[in-house]
C-alpha cells in the first residue's frame, strides 16, 4: 500500500468510526439513567437484602459505565492518530 492509499484509508476510517461510536454514546446515556434510578431506589428502600442487591447492581453498572467510557476514549484517540 502506498502513501496515498494509506491517506485515503485513514480518511475513510476517520469518517466512519464516529458513526460507529454513536451507539456507545447512547448506551452510556442509558447507563447514567439506570444509575440514577438505582440511587433513587436506594434512598427509599429500607430492606437490607434489597439494598444489598441494589448495591451490587449499582457496582455492575458503574464498572460497565467506566469501561464503556474508556473504550470511547480509545476509539477517539485512534481516530486522531489516523487523521494525522
Number of C-alpha atoms within 10 A of each C-alpha: 5 6 8 9 10 12 14 11 13 17 15 13 15 18 13 11 14 14 10 11 15 12 11 15 14 11 15 19 13 13 18 14 12 15 20 13 13 16 14 11 14 18 10 9 12 10 9 9 10 13 17 12 12 18 15 12 15 20 13 12 18 15 12 14 19 12 12 17 16 12 14 18 12 12 16 16 12 14 19 12 11 16 14 8
